[in-house]
Amino acid sequence: MATADEQIRVSDRVKRILERYQREGESYNDVLERVLGGDEGDFDEGFGRWSDKQAERVRSHRKQATEQRKERMRRLAASGDEDADA
């Protein structure tokens, strides 16, 4: 491995992601080379793992949960208004 001649800054989130991909004994540079340009994989590998059916089910559940949360907040706000009138 060549010596480092440049440094780059990454966020804590990106560092955690790199650490998840990191194999024992690998430097961050090794991880980046393997993930971004190596023969072992493609950067996009891992994206789109869900089938269309699975993804739609998750979208539907998220939409339903969001609607339920908004309705709950409306009810709480309305009951708070009633308490204020008392």
URGIPE-V90762 format. One record per residue. NEAR is the number of other C-alpha atoms within 10 Angstrom. Layout:
NEAR
NEAR
//
This chain:
6
5
5
7
5
5
6
4
7
9
8
9
9
11
13
12
11
17
14
10
15
18
12
6
7
13
14
15
14
15
18
16
12
18
19
14
12
13
9
8
12
12
12
9
9
9
7
9
9
11
9
10
9
11
13
12
12
13
12
12
12
12
12
12
12
12
12
12
12
12
12
12
12
12
12
12
12
12
11
11
11
10
9
8
6
5
//
